[in-house]
Amino acid sequence: MMMTILWIVWACLNVFTFLLYGLDKLKAKRNKWRIPEKTLLLFTWLMGGVGAFAGMQVFRHKTKHIAFQLSAPVGAVLSLAVMFALTYMMAA
């Protein structure tokens, strides 16, 4: 039960991160106030790497920034590794 809750929280965090990237892209197109890069990177590293990576690909956003090019895939792999490790440890 606890592991299910953790996976749901992880999924929600990634959906939220994905939506942040989409919202920032929309704001960039409309020349509006933007979401700070620090915020996008923070959510990328707070287990939202999969959502960040997906957001970069779907919205074609932040793809030229080296910090994002490195952070999103590394954050995605690390967050998945942590979740699978927790799943394995809790199942044992």
Phi and psi in radians as a Rosetta constraint file:
Dihedral C 1 N 2 CA 2 C 2 CIRCULARHARMONIC -1.084 0.35
Dihedral N 2 CA 2 C 2 N 3 CIRCULARHARMONIC -0.685 0.35
Dihedral C 2 N 3 CA 3 C 3 CIRCULARHARMONIC -1.162 0.35
Dihedral N 3 CA 3 C 3 N 4 CIRCULARHARMONIC -0.642 0.35
Dihedral C 3 N 4 CA 4 C 4 CIRCULARHARMONIC -1.068 0.35
Dihedral N 4 CA 4 C 4 N 5 CIRCULARHARMONIC -0.756 0.35
Dihedral C 4 N 5 CA 5 C 5 CIRCULARHARMONIC -1.096 0.35
Dihedral N 5 CA 5 C 5 N 6 CIRCULARHARMONIC -0.749 0.35
Dihedral C 5 N 6 CA 6 C 6 CIRCULARHARMONIC -1.071 0.35
Dihedral N 6 CA 6 C 6 N 7 CIRCULARHARMONIC -0.736 0.35
Dihedral C 6 N 7 CA 7 C 7 CIRCULARHARMONIC -1.152 0.35
Dihedral N 7 CA 7 C 7 N 8 CIRCULARHARMONIC -0.654 0.35
Dihedral C 7 N 8 CA 8 C 8 CIRCULARHARMONIC -1.149 0.35
Dihedral N 8 CA 8 C 8 N 9 CIRCULARHARMONIC -0.773 0.35
Dihedral C 8 N 9 CA 9 C 9 CIRCULARHARMONIC -1.077 0.35
Dihedral N 9 CA 9 C 9 N 10 CIRCULARHARMONIC -0.764 0.35
Dihedral C 9 N 10 CA 10 C 10 CIRCULARHARMONIC -1.041 0.35
Dihedral N 10 CA 10 C 10 N 11 CIRCULARHARMONIC -0.792 0.35
Dihedral C 10 N 11 CA 11 C 11 CIRCULARHARMONIC -1.119 0.35
Dihedral N 11 CA 11 C 11 N 12 CIRCULARHARMONIC -0.757 0.35
Dihedral C 11 N 12 CA 12 C 12 CIRCULARHARMONIC -1.087 0.35
Dihedral N 12 CA 12 C 12 N 13 CIRCULARHARMONIC -0.725 0.35
Dihedral C 12 N 13 CA 13 C 13 CIRCULARHARMONIC -1.098 0.35
Dihedral N 13 CA 13 C 13 N 14 CIRCULARHARMONIC -0.676 0.35
Dihedral C 13 N 14 CA 14 C 14 CIRCULARHARMONIC -1.250 0.35
Dihedral N 14 CA 14 C 14 N 15 CIRCULARHARMONIC -0.648 0.35
Dihedral C 14 N 15 CA 15 C 15 CIRCULARHARMONIC -1.126 0.35
Dihedral N 15 CA 15 C 15 N 16 CIRCULARHARMONIC -0.754 0.35
Dihedral C 15 N 16 CA 16 C 16 CIRCULARHARMONIC -1.056 0.35
Dihedral N 16 CA 16 C 16 N 17 CIRCULARHARMONIC -0.783 0.35
Dihedral C 16 N 17 CA 17 C 17 CIRCULARHARMONIC -1.101 0.35
Dihedral N 17 CA 17 C 17 N 18 CIRCULARHARMONIC -0.757 0.35
Dihedral C 17 N 18 CA 18 C 18 CIRCULARHARMONIC -0.990 0.35
Dihedral N 18 CA 18 C 18 N 19 CIRCULARHARMONIC -0.805 0.35
Dihedral C 18 N 19 CA 19 C 19 CIRCULARHARMONIC -1.163 0.35
Dihedral N 19 CA 19 C 19 N 20 CIRCULARHARMONIC -0.588 0.35
Dihedral C 19 N 20 CA 20 C 20 CIRCULARHARMONIC -1.062 0.35
Dihedral N 20 CA 20 C 20 N 21 CIRCULARHARMONIC -0.769 0.35
Dihedral C 20 N 21 CA 21 C 21 CIRCULARHARMONIC -1.106 0.35
Dihedral N 21 CA 21 C 21 N 22 CIRCULARHARMONIC -0.720 0.35
Dihedral C 21 N 22 CA 22 C 22 CIRCULARHARMONIC -1.137 0.35
Dihedral N 22 CA 22 C 22 N 23 CIRCULARHARMONIC -0.739 0.35
Dihedral C 22 N 23 CA 23 C 23 CIRCULARHARMONIC -1.124 0.35
Dihedral N 23 CA 23 C 23 N 24 CIRCULARHARMONIC -0.731 0.35
Dihedral C 23 N 24 CA 24 C 24 CIRCULARHARMONIC -1.129 0.35
Dihedral N 24 CA 24 C 24 N 25 CIRCULARHARMONIC -0.667 0.35
Dihedral C 24 N 25 CA 25 C 25 CIRCULARHARMONIC -1.119 0.35
Dihedral N 25 CA 25 C 25 N 26 CIRCULARHARMONIC -0.763 0.35
Dihedral C 25 N 26 CA 26 C 26 CIRCULARHARMONIC -1.063 0.35
Dihedral N 26 CA 26 C 26 N 27 CIRCULARHARMONIC -0.766 0.35
Dihedral C 26 N 27 CA 27 C 27 CIRCULARHARMONIC -1.138 0.35
Dihedral N 27 CA 27 C 27 N 28 CIRCULARHARMONIC -0.631 0.35
Dihedral C 27 N 28 CA 28 C 28 CIRCULARHARMONIC -1.127 0.35
Dihedral N 28 CA 28 C 28 N 29 CIRCULARHARMONIC -0.733 0.35
Dihedral C 28 N 29 CA 29 C 29 CIRCULARHARMONIC -1.126 0.35
Dihedral N 29 CA 29 C 29 N 30 CIRCULARHARMONIC -0.589 0.35
Dihedral C 29 N 30 CA 30 C 30 CIRCULARHARMONIC -1.648 0.35
Dihedral N 30 CA 30 C 30 N 31 CIRCULARHARMONIC 0.095 0.35
Dihedral C 30 N 31 CA 31 C 31 CIRCULARHARMONIC 1.011 0.35
Dihedral N 31 CA 31 C 31 N 32 CIRCULARHARMONIC 0.716 0.35
Dihedral C 31 N 32 CA 32 C 32 CIRCULARHARMONIC -1.816 0.35
Dihedral N 32 CA 32 C 32 N 33 CIRCULARHARMONIC 3.088 0.35
Dihedral C 32 N 33 CA 33 C 33 CIRCULARHARMONIC -0.983 0.35
Dihedral N 33 CA 33 C 33 N 34 CIRCULARHARMONIC 2.361 0.35
Dihedral C 33 N 34 CA 34 C 34 CIRCULARHARMONIC -1.839 0.35
Dihedral N 34 CA 34 C 34 N 35 CIRCULARHARMONIC 2.780 0.35
Dihedral C 34 N 35 CA 35 C 35 CIRCULARHARMONIC -1.356 0.35
Dihedral N 35 CA 35 C 35 N 36 CIRCULARHARMONIC 2.235 0.35
Dihedral C 35 N 36 CA 36 C 36 CIRCULARHARMONIC -1.030 0.35
Dihedral N 36 CA 36 C 36 N 37 CIRCULARHARMONIC 2.513 0.35
Dihedral C 36 N 37 CA 37 C 37 CIRCULARHARMONIC -1.035 0.35
Dihedral N 37 CA 37 C 37 N 38 CIRCULARHARMONIC -0.604 0.35
Dihedral C 37 N 38 CA 38 C 38 CIRCULARHARMONIC -1.029 0.35
Dihedral N 38 CA 38 C 38 N 39 CIRCULARHARMONIC -0.678 0.35
Dihedral C 38 N 39 CA 39 C 39 CIRCULARHARMONIC -1.169 0.35
Dihedral N 39 CA 39 C 39 N 40 CIRCULARHARMONIC -0.790 0.35
Dihedral C 39 N 40 CA 40 C 40 CIRCULARHARMONIC -1.061 0.35
Dihedral N 40 CA 40 C 40 N 41 CIRCULARHARMONIC -0.762 0.35
Dihedral C 40 N 41 CA 41 C 41 CIRCULARHARMONIC -1.199 0.35
Dihedral N 41 CA 41 C 41 N 42 CIRCULARHARMONIC -0.641 0.35
Dihedral C 41 N 42 CA 42 C 42 CIRCULARHARMONIC -1.044 0.35
Dihedral N 42 CA 42 C 42 N 43 CIRCULARHARMONIC -0.835 0.35
Dihedral C 42 N 43 CA 43 C 43 CIRCULARHARMONIC -1.203 0.35
Dihedral N 43 CA 43 C 43 N 44 CIRCULARHARMONIC -0.512 0.35
Dihedral C 43 N 44 CA 44 C 44 CIRCULARHARMONIC -1.068 0.35
Dihedral N 44 CA 44 C 44 N 45 CIRCULARHARMONIC -0.764 0.35
Dihedral C 44 N 45 CA 45 C 45 CIRCULARHARMONIC -1.467 0.35
Dihedral N 45 CA 45 C 45 N 46 CIRCULARHARMONIC -0.273 0.35
Dihedral C 45 N 46 CA 46 C 46 CIRCULARHARMONIC -1.577 0.35
Dihedral N 46 CA 46 C 46 N 47 CIRCULARHARMONIC 0.904 0.35
Dihedral C 46 N 47 CA 47 C 47 CIRCULARHARMONIC 1.244 0.35
Dihedral N 47 CA 47 C 47 N 48 CIRCULARHARMONIC 0.267 0.35
Dihedral C 47 N 48 CA 48 C 48 CIRCULARHARMONIC -1.841 0.35
Dihedral N 48 CA 48 C 48 N 49 CIRCULARHARMONIC 0.393 0.35
Dihedral C 48 N 49 CA 49 C 49 CIRCULARHARMONIC -1.090 0.35
Dihedral N 49 CA 49 C 49 N 50 CIRCULARHARMONIC -0.638 0.35
Dihedral C 49 N 50 CA 50 C 50 CIRCULARHARMONIC -1.156 0.35
Dihedral N 50 CA 50 C 50 N 51 CIRCULARHARMONIC -0.769 0.35
Dihedral C 50 N 51 CA 51 C 51 CIRCULARHARMONIC -1.123 0.35
Dihedral N 51 CA 51 C 51 N 52 CIRCULARHARMONIC -0.672 0.35
Dihedral C 51 N 52 CA 52 C 52 CIRCULARHARMONIC -1.140 0.35
Dihedral N 52 CA 52 C 52 N 53 CIRCULARHARMONIC -0.814 0.35
Dihedral C 52 N 53 CA 53 C 53 CIRCULARHARMONIC -1.087 0.35
Dihedral N 53 CA 53 C 53 N 54 CIRCULARHARMONIC -0.778 0.35
Dihedral C 53 N 54 CA 54 C 54 CIRCULARHARMONIC -1.107 0.35
Dihedral N 54 CA 54 C 54 N 55 CIRCULARHARMONIC -0.722 0.35
Dihedral C 54 N 55 CA 55 C 55 CIRCULARHARMONIC -1.103 0.35
Dihedral N 55 CA 55 C 55 N 56 CIRCULARHARMONIC -0.685 0.35
Dihedral C 55 N 56 CA 56 C 56 CIRCULARHARMONIC -1.091 0.35
Dihedral N 56 CA 56 C 56 N 57 CIRCULARHARMONIC -0.711 0.35
Dihedral C 56 N 57 CA 57 C 57 CIRCULARHARMONIC -1.299 0.35
Dihedral N 57 CA 57 C 57 N 58 CIRCULARHARMONIC -0.820 0.35
Dihedral C 57 N 58 CA 58 C 58 CIRCULARHARMONIC -1.186 0.35
Dihedral N 58 CA 58 C 58 N 59 CIRCULARHARMONIC -0.785 0.35
Dihedral C 58 N 59 CA 59 C 59 CIRCULARHARMONIC -1.641 0.35
Dihedral N 59 CA 59 C 59 N 60 CIRCULARHARMONIC -0.063 0.35
Dihedral C 59 N 60 CA 60 C 60 CIRCULARHARMONIC 0.885 0.35
Dihedral N 60 CA 60 C 60 N 61 CIRCULARHARMONIC 0.921 0.35
Dihedral C 60 N 61 CA 61 C 61 CIRCULARHARMONIC -2.129 0.35
Dihedral N 61 CA 61 C 61 N 62 CIRCULARHARMONIC 2.344 0.35
Dihedral C 61 N 62 CA 62 C 62 CIRCULARHARMONIC 1.126 0.35
Dihedral N 62 CA 62 C 62 N 63 CIRCULARHARMONIC 0.411 0.35
Dihedral C 62 N 63 CA 63 C 63 CIRCULARHARMONIC -1.357 0.35
Dihedral N 63 CA 63 C 63 N 64 CIRCULARHARMONIC -0.263 0.35
Dihedral C 63 N 64 CA 64 C 64 CIRCULARHARMONIC -1.725 0.35
Dihedral N 64 CA 64 C 64 N 65 CIRCULARHARMONIC -0.087 0.35
Dihedral C 64 N 65 CA 65 C 65 CIRCULARHARMONIC -1.575 0.35
Dihedral N 65 CA 65 C 65 N 66 CIRCULARHARMONIC 2.124 0.35
Dihedral C 65 N 66 CA 66 C 66 CIRCULARHARMONIC -1.053 0.35
Dihedral N 66 CA 66 C 66 N 67 CIRCULARHARMONIC -0.649 0.35
Dihedral C 66 N 67 CA 67 C 67 CIRCULARHARMONIC -1.056 0.35
Dihedral N 67 CA 67 C 67 N 68 CIRCULARHARMONIC -0.663 0.35
Dihedral C 67 N 68 CA 68 C 68 CIRCULARHARMONIC -1.400 0.35
Dihedral N 68 CA 68 C 68 N 69 CIRCULARHARMONIC -0.629 0.35
Dihedral C 68 N 69 CA 69 C 69 CIRCULARHARMONIC -1.033 0.35
Dihedral N 69 CA 69 C 69 N 70 CIRCULARHARMONIC -0.611 0.35
Dihedral C 69 N 70 CA 70 C 70 CIRCULARHARMONIC -1.531 0.35
Dihedral N 70 CA 70 C 70 N 71 CIRCULARHARMONIC -0.759 0.35
Dihedral C 70 N 71 CA 71 C 71 CIRCULARHARMONIC -1.151 0.35
Dihedral N 71 CA 71 C 71 N 72 CIRCULARHARMONIC -0.754 0.35
Dihedral C 71 N 72 CA 72 C 72 CIRCULARHARMONIC -1.115 0.35
Dihedral N 72 CA 72 C 72 N 73 CIRCULARHARMONIC -0.915 0.35
Dihedral C 72 N 73 CA 73 C 73 CIRCULARHARMONIC -1.189 0.35
Dihedral N 73 CA 73 C 73 N 74 CIRCULARHARMONIC -0.673 0.35
Dihedral C 73 N 74 CA 74 C 74 CIRCULARHARMONIC -1.152 0.35
Dihedral N 74 CA 74 C 74 N 75 CIRCULARHARMONIC -0.765 0.35
Dihedral C 74 N 75 CA 75 C 75 CIRCULARHARMONIC -1.078 0.35
Dihedral N 75 CA 75 C 75 N 76 CIRCULARHARMONIC -0.657 0.35
Dihedral C 75 N 76 CA 76 C 76 CIRCULARHARMONIC -1.125 0.35
Dihedral N 76 CA 76 C 76 N 77 CIRCULARHARMONIC -0.837 0.35
Dihedral C 76 N 77 CA 77 C 77 CIRCULARHARMONIC -1.119 0.35
Dihedral N 77 CA 77 C 77 N 78 CIRCULARHARMONIC -0.770 0.35
Dihedral C 77 N 78 CA 78 C 78 CIRCULARHARMONIC -1.127 0.35
Dihedral N 78 CA 78 C 78 N 79 CIRCULARHARMONIC -0.745 0.35
Dihedral C 78 N 79 CA 79 C 79 CIRCULARHARMONIC -1.158 0.35
Dihedral N 79 CA 79 C 79 N 80 CIRCULARHARMONIC -0.687 0.35
Dihedral C 79 N 80 CA 80 C 80 CIRCULARHARMONIC -1.157 0.35
Dihedral N 80 CA 80 C 80 N 81 CIRCULARHARMONIC -0.703 0.35
Dihedral C 80 N 81 CA 81 C 81 CIRCULARHARMONIC -1.080 0.35
Dihedral N 81 CA 81 C 81 N 82 CIRCULARHARMONIC -0.745 0.35
Dihedral C 81 N 82 CA 82 C 82 CIRCULARHARMONIC -1.112 0.35
Dihedral N 82 CA 82 C 82 N 83 CIRCULARHARMONIC -0.781 0.35
Dihedral C 82 N 83 CA 83 C 83 CIRCULARHARMONIC -1.138 0.35
Dihedral N 83 CA 83 C 83 N 84 CIRCULARHARMONIC -0.743 0.35
Dihedral C 83 N 84 CA 84 C 84 CIRCULARHARMONIC -1.198 0.35
Dihedral N 84 CA 84 C 84 N 85 CIRCULARHARMONIC -0.631 0.35
Dihedral C 84 N 85 CA 85 C 85 CIRCULARHARMONIC -1.119 0.35
Dihedral N 85 CA 85 C 85 N 86 CIRCULARHARMONIC -0.761 0.35
Dihedral C 85 N 86 CA 86 C 86 CIRCULARHARMONIC -1.107 0.35
Dihedral N 86 CA 86 C 86 N 87 CIRCULARHARMONIC -0.729 0.35
Dihedral C 86 N 87 CA 87 C 87 CIRCULARHARMONIC -1.047 0.35
Dihedral N 87 CA 87 C 87 N 88 CIRCULARHARMONIC -0.782 0.35
Dihedral C 87 N 88 CA 88 C 88 CIRCULARHARMONIC -1.124 0.35
Dihedral N 88 CA 88 C 88 N 89 CIRCULARHARMONIC -0.781 0.35
Dihedral C 88 N 89 CA 89 C 89 CIRCULARHARMONIC -1.172 0.35
Dihedral N 89 CA 89 C 89 N 90 CIRCULARHARMONIC -0.671 0.35
Dihedral C 89 N 90 CA 90 C 90 CIRCULARHARMONIC -1.302 0.35
Dihedral N 90 CA 90 C 90 N 91 CIRCULARHARMONIC -0.426 0.35
Dihedral C 90 N 91 CA 91 C 91 CIRCULARHARMONIC -1.366 0.35
Dihedral N 91 CA 91 C 91 N 92 CIRCULARHARMONIC -0.403 0.35
